[in-house]
């Protein structure tokens, strides 16, 4: 399951599960905090939209029952919020192909993004998973 990792925010530091099966209330929170419509959320995540990462952190904290203010998230230093898709990426990869199997990515268009071997969060360029979802987004 994806998670939000919060660093350097007193009383909020930790990892919080993020269920991507959003409710209507979740989409409303995303719209209010980030100004992003429901059908644009994944594109905004892939683009590294800071407002969406803050909205997702807000949702994760609400669902965890953690008392906070969204202002704490906005006032945090850059890099304090990390959107981590690591577990989701491992589930999508499955076993590695054998040497005899043709590679599905040969001859396909590539964005030039790095592979899922990268585990450090980056502020601008995001590694792409098979689904096009970045493994981690750091703000």
N, C-alpha and C positions, 0 to 999 in steps of 0.2 A: 504494500500500500504506500502511495506517496506520502511524504510528510513535510511539515514545515519545521525547520530547525531555527531556533531563535537564540542568538548569542548577544551578550553585552546589554541586555535589558533587565534591570533588576526585577526580581520576582516573576519574570516570564521566561527566563533562559531554560531551554530544554527542547525536546522533540515532541511534535504533536502530529498525530495521524490526520491525513487529509483524504476524506472520501470524495472521489470525483463524481459520484452519483449525486449531483447537486439537487437540492430541493428548490421549490419556488422561492423560499425565503433566502436561500444561498444566492440564487441569481439576483435577487433584489439587493442583497448586501453588496455583491460585486458591482451592480449598476450604481448604487449610491456611493460607494467608496471609490470606485475606479472609473465610472462612467462608461463601462463596456457592456454591450448587450450580450445576451446569452449565446447567440450564434458566433460571437467574436472572441469568446474567452480563450479557446485553444490557440488561435492566431496571436492573441495578445501575450499568452504565456511563451510561445515560441519566439516572439519578438523581444522578450525580456521586459515587458511592460511593468515598471515598478509599482504602479497603482494597483495592478491586478495581484501582484505578489502580496502587497499589503492587505488587499481584500481577502485573499486566501488565508493569510495569517489570522485575520479577524475571524473568519469562519472557523478555522481550526481551534482557536482559543475559545470561541463561544461553545462549540461542541464539546470541548474538554471541560467546560464549566470553570474556566480560569478567569477570575475577576481581573479586568483590565479596562483600559480606555484606548480607543483607536488612536488617540493622540500619542500614546506611548510608542506605537508602531511608527507613526509619521516622524516623531522626534528622534528615533534611533539613528545611530550612525550607519553610513553605507556599509554593507556587508553583514549587517546584524540579522538579516532575514535570508534564509536559504530555502528554496523550494527544491526538494530532493525526490527524484523519481527513480532512485537506484533500485528498489525492490521491484518496481513495475518493469524496469528494463531487463532485469534478470529473468523474470517470468516470460517476457516476450522472446528472448533470445533462444531459449531451448538449448539442446545439445549442439556443439559445433559440427558443421558438415564434415564428412570424411574427405580425404584428398581426391577420391574418385568422383565426388559430386560436383557438378558445375556450380560456380558461384553465381548467385542471382544478381549481384551488384556489378558484375563485369559488363561494360558497355552501357550502363545506365547513367543518366545525368546525375551529377553530384553537386551539392552546394559547396563542397570543399570543407565542410564541417568535420571536426574530428570524430572519432568513433567512441563507443561506450567505454573504452579503456580509461578515459579521462574521468577522474573522480573528484577533482578539485572544482569548486564553484568558480565561475568566471563572470565578470560584470557585463561583458558585451557579446562574446561569441559563445554559443552553446552547442555542446555535442548533441548530435541527432540520434535518436533511437530509430528502430525500424518503423515505428508509427509516426515519426516526425516530431515526437515529443522530446524536449530537452531533458537530459538526465538530471541536471541541477541548474537552478537559476538563482543567482546571488544578487542581492540588492544592497 
